[in-house]
């Protein structure tokens, strides 16, 4: 038993070191936004996808590019626009002539990669947005009756601008639910802004070093799933999710007042996996209540749909979720 425990501890320590190495390289380029960087890396290490929301110019695209440069993975960027068609991202069958014979061949689109930056995803039409659904969920693309499997790991990072609504198509709830985390990118502080100016206007270009490849990422994804989730912590996750269901047996007063639809089971799955990453980063091989609390907002804020009363009063999902987090006890009655 002690040998097994020692092995687990060693793996947790190695995970910490390798995670720190990736963050160090990202930190050479990206100033601040520690929670955002952690959220993006957590999404990748649990095999999910991530949605970044924030006004233009806050470094969302730069973060994704830096992540791709730090990891030895294929990278593609798609700039979503209203005239973008599904074939533009998936690919299309084209006539190719070889040795005097013409045949149809499938020309792969930019979606065939390992890290995909879907920039301003809410500017594309629902038809094009939905082209991502199969790939995000199944890791495959079906075209011309043929199914193509993506290389692993496969990670979609989408960005959207919350302030411009004209000419945009908000993501439907079914597609939002496929993102593990929704991260809200805020403004930089005074000190961070000074550092950004110094780094970007001095003529020096910082290139991060590649420190992790796809095989290692897959290895860590498997390790995350081996972290122990005790039954009482799992029940805490279940009750936190059920507390978002209006008129349900565990609904809180603020849920019944402001929530129209609560979280799906994907919310519970995300909470469990993300909490396991947090446990490993703390050097533990078992999940604590605090691990769950620290990942609750990014895992749930896009899975709770507020009603008209909340919108009229300017209530944000984070406020509702924070009160739910306060009301739900760690141990069941």
C-alpha positions as CSV (number, residue, x, y, z in Angstrom):
1,X,0.0,0.0,0.0
2,X,2.8,2.4,0.9
3,X,4.5,1.7,-2.5
4,X,1.2,2.6,-4.3
5,X,0.9,5.8,-2.2
6,X,4.5,6.8,-2.9
7,X,3.9,6.2,-6.7
8,X,0.8,8.4,-6.6
9,X,2.6,11.1,-4.7
10,X,5.5,11.0,-7.2
11,X,3.1,11.3,-10.1
12,X,1.3,14.3,-8.4
13,X,4.6,16.0,-7.9
14,X,5.7,15.4,-11.5
15,X,2.3,16.8,-12.7
16,X,2.9,19.9,-10.6
17,X,6.4,20.4,-12.1
18,X,5.3,19.9,-15.7
19,X,2.3,22.2,-15.2
20,X,4.5,24.9,-13.7
21,X,6.8,24.6,-16.7
22,X,4.0,25.3,-19.1
23,X,2.7,28.2,-17.0
24,X,6.2,29.7,-16.8
25,X,6.5,29.7,-20.6
26,X,3.1,31.3,-21.0
27,X,4.0,33.9,-18.4
28,X,6.9,35.0,-20.5
29,X,4.4,36.4,-23.0
30,X,1.1,36.9,-21.2
31,X,1.0,39.4,-18.3
32,X,-1.4,38.6,-15.5
33,X,-4.6,36.7,-16.1
34,X,-3.5,33.9,-13.9
35,X,-7.0,32.5,-13.3
36,X,-7.6,32.6,-17.1
37,X,-4.4,30.7,-17.8
38,X,-5.2,28.2,-15.2
39,X,-8.7,27.7,-16.5
40,X,-7.5,27.2,-20.1
41,X,-4.9,24.6,-19.0
42,X,-7.4,22.8,-16.7
43,X,-9.8,22.5,-19.7
44,X,-7.1,21.0,-21.8
45,X,-5.9,18.6,-19.1
46,X,-9.5,17.2,-18.6
47,X,-9.9,16.7,-22.3
48,X,-12.5,19.5,-22.8
49,X,-12.9,22.8,-24.6
50,X,-12.9,26.4,-23.3
51,X,-14.8,29.6,-24.1
52,X,-13.1,32.9,-23.5
53,X,-15.3,36.0,-23.2
54,X,-14.1,39.5,-23.0
55,X,-13.9,42.9,-24.9
56,X,-11.4,43.2,-27.7
57,X,-7.7,43.8,-27.0
58,X,-7.4,41.9,-23.7
59,X,-5.0,39.3,-25.0
60,X,-7.4,36.3,-25.6
61,X,-6.0,35.5,-29.0
62,X,-2.5,36.0,-27.8
63,X,-3.0,33.6,-24.9
64,X,-4.2,30.9,-27.3
65,X,-1.3,31.5,-29.7
66,X,1.2,31.4,-26.8
67,X,-0.3,28.1,-25.5
68,X,0.1,26.6,-29.0
69,X,3.7,27.7,-29.1
70,X,4.4,26.2,-25.6
71,X,2.9,22.8,-26.6
72,X,4.3,20.7,-29.4
73,X,0.9,20.5,-31.1
74,X,-0.7,21.4,-34.5
75,X,-2.4,24.8,-34.4
76,X,-5.0,26.4,-36.5
77,X,-6.9,29.7,-36.3
78,X,-10.3,30.3,-37.8
79,X,-11.6,33.9,-37.9
80,X,-15.4,33.5,-37.8
81,X,-17.4,35.9,-39.9
82,X,-21.1,35.9,-41.0
83,X,-20.2,34.7,-44.5
84,X,-18.1,31.7,-43.3
85,X,-19.6,28.4,-44.5
86,X,-19.3,24.9,-42.9
87,X,-17.2,23.7,-45.8
88,X,-14.7,26.6,-45.1
89,X,-13.8,25.0,-41.8
90,X,-14.5,21.3,-42.3
91,X,-13.1,21.0,-45.9
92,X,-14.6,19.9,-49.1
93,X,-14.4,17.3,-51.9
94,X,-12.4,18.6,-54.9
95,X,-11.6,17.2,-58.3
96,X,-7.9,16.2,-58.5
97,X,-6.3,15.0,-61.7
98,X,-3.5,12.5,-61.5
99,X,-2.0,10.5,-64.4
100,X,-4.8,11.7,-66.7
101,X,-7.6,10.5,-64.3
102,X,-9.9,12.8,-62.4
103,X,-11.1,11.8,-58.9
104,X,-12.7,13.4,-56.0
105,X,-10.4,13.9,-53.0
106,X,-11.3,15.4,-49.7
107,X,-9.3,18.5,-48.9
108,X,-9.1,19.0,-45.2
109,X,-10.1,22.3,-43.6
110,X,-8.5,24.1,-40.7
111,X,-10.5,22.2,-38.2
112,X,-8.1,19.3,-38.7
113,X,-5.6,20.2,-36.0
114,X,-5.0,19.7,-32.3
115,X,-5.4,23.2,-30.9
116,X,-8.1,25.2,-32.7
117,X,-8.7,28.9,-32.1
118,X,-12.3,29.8,-33.0
119,X,-11.9,33.5,-32.9
120,X,-15.1,35.5,-32.4
121,X,-17.3,32.4,-32.7
122,X,-20.5,34.4,-32.2
123,X,-20.0,36.2,-35.5
124,X,-20.7,33.1,-37.6
125,X,-24.2,31.9,-38.4
126,X,-25.7,29.0,-36.4
127,X,-25.2,26.7,-39.5
128,X,-21.4,27.2,-39.3
129,X,-21.3,27.2,-35.5
130,X,-23.0,23.8,-35.5
131,X,-20.3,22.4,-37.8
132,X,-18.1,22.4,-34.7
133,X,-20.5,20.3,-32.6
134,X,-19.5,16.8,-33.8
135,X,-15.8,17.6,-33.7
136,X,-16.0,19.1,-30.2
137,X,-18.1,16.2,-28.8
138,X,-16.8,13.2,-30.7
139,X,-13.4,14.3,-32.0
140,X,-14.5,13.3,-35.5
141,X,-15.6,15.0,-38.8
142,X,-18.0,13.4,-41.2
143,X,-17.8,14.6,-44.8
144,X,-19.0,13.0,-48.0
145,X,-20.1,9.9,-46.1
146,X,-16.6,9.4,-44.6
147,X,-15.8,9.8,-41.0
148,X,-12.4,11.2,-40.1
149,X,-10.9,11.0,-36.6
150,X,-8.9,13.9,-35.1
151,X,-5.5,13.5,-33.6
152,X,-5.4,13.5,-29.9
153,X,-5.4,15.6,-27.9
154,X,-7.9,17.8,-29.6
155,X,-8.7,21.2,-27.9
156,X,-11.1,24.0,-29.1
157,X,-10.6,27.4,-27.6
158,X,-13.3,29.9,-28.7
159,X,-13.5,33.6,-28.1
160,X,-16.4,35.9,-28.2
161,X,-17.1,39.6,-27.6
162,X,-20.0,40.2,-25.2
163,X,-20.6,43.9,-25.9
164,X,-21.3,43.9,-29.7
165,X,-24.7,42.3,-30.4
166,X,-25.3,43.6,-34.0
167,X,-24.3,41.1,-36.6
168,X,-23.7,38.4,-34.1
169,X,-25.3,35.0,-33.4
170,X,-25.2,34.1,-29.6
171,X,-24.3,30.5,-29.1
172,X,-27.3,28.3,-28.3
173,X,-27.4,26.5,-24.9
174,X,-26.8,23.1,-26.5
175,X,-23.5,24.3,-27.9
176,X,-22.4,26.3,-24.8
177,X,-22.8,23.1,-22.8
178,X,-20.1,21.5,-24.8
179,X,-17.5,23.9,-23.4
180,X,-16.1,22.7,-20.1
181,X,-15.3,26.2,-18.9
182,X,-16.4,29.7,-19.7
183,X,-13.8,32.2,-18.6
184,X,-14.4,35.9,-18.4
185,X,-11.3,37.9,-19.3
186,X,-11.1,41.2,-17.3
187,X,-9.0,44.3,-17.6
188,X,-5.4,44.4,-16.6
189,X,-4.2,46.2,-13.4
190,X,-2.1,49.3,-13.3
191,X,1.1,47.3,-12.8
192,X,0.2,44.7,-15.4
193,X,-0.6,47.4,-18.0
194,X,2.8,49.0,-17.4
195,X,4.5,45.7,-17.9
196,X,2.5,45.1,-21.1
197,X,3.7,48.4,-22.5
198,X,7.3,47.7,-21.6
199,X,7.2,44.3,-23.2
200,X,5.4,45.2,-26.4
201,X,6.9,48.6,-27.3
202,X,10.6,47.9,-26.8
203,X,11.3,46.0,-30.0
204,X,12.0,42.8,-28.1
205,X,10.2,39.6,-29.1
206,X,9.8,36.8,-26.6
207,X,9.4,33.3,-28.0
208,X,8.2,30.7,-25.5
209,X,9.9,27.3,-25.5
210,X,8.0,24.1,-26.3
211,X,7.9,22.1,-23.1
212,X,5.1,19.5,-23.6
213,X,3.9,17.3,-26.5
214,X,0.6,15.5,-27.2
215,X,1.6,12.2,-25.8
216,X,2.4,13.8,-22.4
217,X,-0.8,15.7,-22.4
218,X,-2.8,12.5,-23.0
219,X,-0.8,10.8,-20.2
220,X,-1.8,13.6,-17.8
221,X,-5.4,13.4,-18.9
222,X,-5.4,9.7,-17.9
223,X,-3.8,10.6,-14.5
224,X,-6.4,13.2,-13.7
225,X,-9.1,10.5,-14.0
226,X,-7.3,8.3,-11.5
227,X,-7.5,10.9,-8.7
228,X,-9.8,9.7,-5.9
229,X,-13.2,11.3,-5.6
230,X,-14.7,10.3,-2.2
231,X,-18.5,9.7,-2.1
232,X,-19.2,12.6,0.3
233,X,-17.4,15.0,-2.1
234,X,-19.1,13.5,-5.1
235,X,-22.4,14.1,-3.3
236,X,-21.5,17.7,-2.7
237,X,-21.0,18.1,-6.4
238,X,-24.3,16.5,-7.1
239,X,-26.1,18.8,-4.7
240,X,-24.4,21.9,-6.1
241,X,-25.7,21.0,-9.6
242,X,-29.2,20.1,-8.4
243,X,-29.3,23.4,-6.5
244,X,-29.3,25.1,-9.9
245,X,-32.6,23.4,-11.0
246,X,-35.6,25.7,-10.3
247,X,-38.5,24.2,-8.4
248,X,-36.3,21.1,-7.7
249,X,-36.0,19.5,-4.2
250,X,-32.6,21.1,-3.6
251,X,-33.2,24.5,-5.3
252,X,-32.2,27.6,-3.2
253,X,-34.5,30.7,-3.0
254,X,-32.3,32.6,-5.5
255,X,-32.6,29.7,-7.9
256,X,-36.4,29.7,-7.9
257,X,-36.4,33.5,-8.2
258,X,-33.9,34.0,-11.1
259,X,-33.1,30.7,-12.9
260,X,-35.1,29.5,-15.9
261,X,-32.9,26.4,-16.7
262,X,-30.3,24.8,-14.6
263,X,-27.1,22.8,-15.3
264,X,-27.0,19.5,-17.2
265,X,-25.1,16.4,-16.1
266,X,-22.1,17.8,-18.0
267,X,-21.8,20.4,-15.3
268,X,-21.3,17.7,-12.7
269,X,-18.8,15.9,-14.8
270,X,-16.8,19.1,-15.4
271,X,-16.8,19.9,-11.6
272,X,-15.5,16.5,-10.8
273,X,-12.7,16.5,-13.4
274,X,-11.6,20.1,-12.8
275,X,-11.5,19.5,-9.1
276,X,-9.2,16.6,-9.7
277,X,-6.8,18.8,-11.5
278,X,-6.9,21.3,-8.6
279,X,-6.1,18.4,-6.2
280,X,-3.1,17.3,-8.2
281,X,-1.8,20.9,-8.3
282,X,-2.0,20.9,-4.5
283,X,0.0,17.7,-4.3
284,X,-2.9,15.5,-3.4
285,X,-4.4,12.5,-5.0
286,X,-7.9,13.0,-3.5
287,X,-10.4,15.8,-4.1
288,X,-11.4,18.2,-1.3
289,X,-14.5,20.4,-0.9
290,X,-12.3,23.5,-1.6
291,X,-11.2,22.0,-4.9
292,X,-14.8,21.9,-6.0
293,X,-15.6,25.4,-4.8
294,X,-12.7,26.9,-6.7
295,X,-13.8,25.5,-10.1
296,X,-17.6,26.1,-9.6
297,X,-17.9,29.4,-11.4
298,X,-16.1,28.7,-14.6
299,X,-17.7,25.3,-14.9
300,X,-21.3,26.5,-14.3
301,X,-21.7,30.1,-15.4
302,X,-22.6,29.2,-19.0
303,X,-24.9,26.3,-17.9
304,X,-27.3,28.4,-15.9
305,X,-29.9,30.2,-18.0
306,X,-31.5,33.2,-16.1
307,X,-35.1,34.3,-16.5
308,X,-36.5,37.7,-17.6
309,X,-36.7,39.0,-14.1
310,X,-33.0,38.5,-13.6
311,X,-32.2,40.2,-16.9
312,X,-34.4,43.1,-16.1
313,X,-32.7,43.6,-12.7
314,X,-29.2,43.1,-14.2
315,X,-28.5,39.9,-12.3
316,X,-25.5,38.0,-13.6
317,X,-25.1,34.2,-13.4
318,X,-22.0,34.6,-11.2
319,X,-24.1,36.3,-8.5
320,X,-26.6,33.5,-8.5
321,X,-24.0,30.8,-8.4
322,X,-22.0,32.4,-5.6
323,X,-25.1,32.5,-3.4
324,X,-25.8,28.8,-4.3
325,X,-22.3,28.0,-3.3
326,X,-22.8,29.8,0.0
327,X,-26.2,28.1,0.7
328,X,-25.3,24.5,-0.1
329,X,-23.6,22.8,2.8
330,X,-20.5,20.6,2.4
331,X,-22.2,17.7,4.3
332,X,-25.8,16.7,3.5
333,X,-28.4,16.9,6.2
